[in-house]
């Protein structure tokens, strides 16, 4: 996977969680999870690299908070249009 993307999970029409996937090798799975900003968890792959950010409180998430986490991980910032599906939820 070469590009980052956002996936939103819904239950009864409301956003339950969101996942911001980071570039990673094909088949990369999470072996460890660590807390980041409030309402966000970072999943790490077997090689120790971050592979996704789980947003556990989508209604309270912000692009600024996501970008702080991305910056702390040495990743490129998300763009407003990347985050738009979560705002639409």
C-alpha positions in Angstrom: 0.0 0.0 0.0 1.6 3.2 -1.2 -1.0 5.9 -0.3 -2.7 6.8 3.0 -6.4 6.7 3.1 -9.3 7.0 5.6 -11.9 4.4 6.2 -15.0 5.1 8.3 -17.0 2.3 10.0 -20.7 3.0 10.7 -23.3 1.4 12.9 -27.0 2.4 12.7 -26.0 5.3 10.4 -23.5 6.8 12.8 -19.7 6.8 12.6 -18.5 4.2 15.1 -14.7 4.4 14.3 -12.4 5.5 11.6 -9.0 4.2 10.5 -6.4 6.3 8.7 -4.2 3.7 6.9 -0.5 4.6 6.3 1.7 3.4 3.5 2.8 -0.2 4.4 3.9 -3.4 2.8 1.2 -5.6 1.4 -0.2 -8.0 4.0 1.2 -5.9 6.9 -0.8 -6.6 10.1 -0.8 -5.0 13.5 1.2 -6.6 16.3 1.2 -3.7 18.8 -1.1 -0.7 19.6 -0.2 2.4 21.5 -2.3 5.4 22.6 -1.7 8.7 20.8 -3.9 11.8 21.1 -7.1 11.5 23.0 -9.4 9.2 21.0 -6.6 7.9 18.8 -4.5 4.7 18.8 -1.6 3.9 16.6 -1.1 0.3 15.3 2.4 -0.8 14.5 3.5 -3.6 12.2 5.9 -6.4 12.8 8.8 -4.2 11.6 7.9 -1.5 14.1 6.6 1.0 11.6 3.2 2.6 12.1 0.6 1.1 9.8 -2.7 2.9 10.8 -4.2 5.3 13.2 -7.5 4.2 14.8 -9.9 7.1 15.6 -12.1 5.8 18.4 -14.1 9.0 18.8 -14.9 10.1 15.3 -17.4 12.8 16.3 -14.7 14.6 18.3 -11.7 14.0 15.9 -10.1 16.9 14.1 -7.7 17.2 11.2 -5.4 19.2 13.5 -5.2 16.3 16.0 -4.7 13.7 13.3 -1.9 15.8 11.8 -0.2 16.1 15.2 -0.2 12.3 15.5 1.1 12.0 11.9 3.8 14.5 12.5 4.9 12.6 15.7 5.2 9.5 13.5 7.3 11.2 10.8 4.4 10.9 8.3 3.1 13.5 5.8 0.1 15.5 7.0 -3.4 14.6 5.9 -5.2 17.0 3.7 -8.6 18.5 4.3 -10.1 16.4 1.5 -8.5 13.2 3.1 -10.4 14.0 6.3 -13.7 15.1 4.6 -15.4 11.6 4.8 -15.2 11.8 8.6 -16.7 15.3 8.7 -19.5 14.2 6.4 -20.3 11.3 8.8 
